[in-house]
Amino acid sequence: MGARLHAVIVTYNPDLAGFTQVLASLARQVKRVSIIDNGSANIQALETLAAAHAARLTRFPENRGIAAAQNQGIADAAAQSADYVLLMDQDTVLPDGTAASLLQDSIDLANQGVRIGAVGCAYRDTHDGRLTQIWRARGLLLRRQRVHPGDPRLQEVDCVIASGSLIPMATLRAVGDMEADLFIDLVDIEWGLRAKSLGYRSFVSFNRIMSHTLGNGRLNLFGKTISVHSPIRNYYSIRNSIMLAQRRYIGFAWRFYFIRRIIPYFIVFGLFGGQTKSRLRMMTRGLLDSLRARTGGLGR
């Protein structure tokens, strides 16, 4: 196709066996891979893996967050005159042909006159096998829907998860970098909604289905399964939700969603998520830090 595609993977103490599969899947699909490491303890093993797969490894001395790492990888891609950036997590394995499929989807949309934000790959959660849901604001409310056999293979969404998302470099130049102040949670949602506010449209492609791990496990509660993260992630989720609810470029439905999830979030994870004291302490700190407009990594 002639387009230059550059993959960017952010790592933080990855499982080496799983990460080897991630690299192997990418090596078959793209020519350039940048690994941005956030201060992993197993950095020497990562260096060996990177060399074996001809990937460029950039080491941060400490964890600077996923957004800062993605921005470094995007800068690497720009320096290599890339046309597209493929963002990846350290535990997401792309099926063969995914990169080419996403690229073709992007080219087809551009030929239709669409201003492309991102084209993301649909995924199944490794915990429960559930397929990607479609998130879109409908009037004053945020709607989630499932995709069924026979539905169009390309679905428009308000934003996509970062892992497995293909973004044109021209879009990144227009919309800007990922927001490093958020550190980790909601980084991809913020960027997607910022792009949407500028007239860019994002899509999920169901031509390929990747495996993706959400959280550290699943909590079965009231007939629903909920992703469970570590207590520190609860901090970022609460803090960043309140921060984003104050952004004027984010539509009302999403801002309302960010606010209305706070109390249920405290109840569900405080009572049923385990590590009760730690979670409640982290969520309360996240709430207070949002009111103090404290950003970046915890403890900075």
Stockholm file with secondary structure:
# STOCKHOLM 1.0

chainA/1-300         MGARLHAVIVTYNPDLAGFTQVLASLARQVKRVSIIDNGSANIQALETLAAAHAARLTRFPENRGIAAAQNQGIADAAAQSADYVLLMDQDTVLPDGTAASLLQDSIDLANQGVRIGAVGCAYRDTHDGRLTQIWRARGLLLRRQRVHPGDPRLQEVDCVIASGSLIPMATLRAVGDMEADLFIDLVDIEWGLRAKSLGYRSFVSFNRIMSHTLGNGRLNLFGKTISVHSPIRNYYSIRNSIMLAQRRYIGFAWRFYFIRRIIPYFIVFGLFGGQTKSRLRMMTRGLLDSLRARTGGLGR
#=GR chainA/1-300 SS CCCCEEEEEEESSCCHHHHHHHHHHHHTTCSEEEEEEESCTTHHHHHHHHHHTTCEEEEESSCCCHHHHHHHHHHHHHHTTCSEEEEEETTCBCCTTHHHHHHHHHHHHHHTTCCEEEEEEEEEETTTCCBCEEEEEETTEEEEEECCTTSCSEEEESCCCSTTEEEEHHHHHHHCCCCGGGCSTTHHHHHHHHHHHTTCEEEEEEEEEEEECCSSEEEEETTEEEEECCHHHHHHHHHHHHHHTTCTTSCHHHHHHHHHTHHHHHHHHHHHSSCHHHHHHHHHHHHHHHHTTCCSSTTC
#=GC SS_cons         CCCCEEEEEEESSCCHHHHHHHHHHHHTTCSEEEEEEESCTTHHHHHHHHHHTTCEEEEESSCCCHHHHHHHHHHHHHHTTCSEEEEEETTCBCCTTHHHHHHHHHHHHHHTTCCEEEEEEEEEETTTCCBCEEEEEETTEEEEEECCTTSCSEEEESCCCSTTEEEEHHHHHHHCCCCGGGCSTTHHHHHHHHHHHTTCEEEEEEEEEEEECCSSEEEEETTEEEEECCHHHHHHHHHHHHHHTTCTTSCHHHHHHHHHTHHHHHHHHHHHSSCHHHHHHHHHHHHHHHHTTCCSSTTC
//
